[in-house]
Amino acid sequence: MKLISLKDLPTIITSHNVGKKKEIIKNGEIESLTQFSQVTFMPGEVVKEHNHEDLYEVYLVEEGEGTLRLNGQKYHIEKGICFVVEPGELHEVENTSNGELVLTYFVIQKQKRI
C-alpha cells in the first residue's frame, strides 16, 4: 500500500514548461501507468498543441476553468469535467480564467499488439 499526501510532495515544472506539477505516482511504480499527477496553471498559461502517439491521458478539472483544444475543436472545461485524450490526438490546454486551473490526471501507456 502507498499513502501519499499532496501537501508532502515537491512541486516541479511540467515537461511542457508550463504549470506546476506534483507527481503522485511516477513512471514505473505501477505497471502500464506512466504517471498520476496534479498540475496547476496560472491565469493565461497555455500547454501548446502537441500529441503522444502511445499514451492515453485522463484529466479531471479540480478547480478553475479554461479551454481544451482537441484536434482543432475548442471545448470549455471547468470544475467537475473529465476528459480523455487518446493516442495521436492533438491537444492544447489554456487557463482562460482569473484564478488557478487545477487538473488531476493519469497517463497510461498504450499496449503494443503482437
C-alpha positions, 0 to 999 in steps of 0.5 A, spaced: 500 500 500 502 507 498 499 513 502 501 519 499 499 526 501 499 532 496 501 537 501 508 532 502 510 532 495 515 537 491 512 541 486 516 541 479 515 544 472 511 540 467 515 537 461 511 542 457 514 548 461 508 550 463 504 549 470 506 546 476 506 539 477 506 534 483 507 527 481 503 522 485 505 516 482 511 516 477 513 512 471 514 505 473 511 504 480 505 501 477 505 497 471 502 500 464 501 507 468 506 512 466 504 517 471 498 520 476 499 527 477 496 534 479 498 540 475 496 547 476 496 553 471 496 560 472 491 565 469 493 565 461 498 559 461 497 555 455 500 547 454 501 548 446 498 543 441 502 537 441 500 529 441 503 522 444 502 517 439 502 511 445 499 514 451 492 515 453 491 521 458 485 522 463 484 529 466 479 531 471 478 539 472 479 540 480 478 547 480 478 553 475 476 553 468 479 554 461 479 551 454 481 544 451 483 544 444 482 537 441 484 536 434 482 543 432 475 543 436 475 548 442 471 545 448 470 549 455 472 545 461 471 547 468 470 544 475 467 537 475 469 535 467 473 529 465 476 528 459 480 523 455 485 524 450 487 518 446 493 516 442 495 521 436 490 526 438 492 533 438 491 537 444 492 544 447 490 546 454 489 554 456 487 557 463 482 562 460 480 564 467 482 569 473 484 564 478 488 557 478 486 551 473 487 545 477 487 538 473 488 531 476 490 526 471 493 519 469 497 517 463 497 510 461 501 507 456 498 504 450 499 496 449 503 494 443 499 488 439 503 482 437 
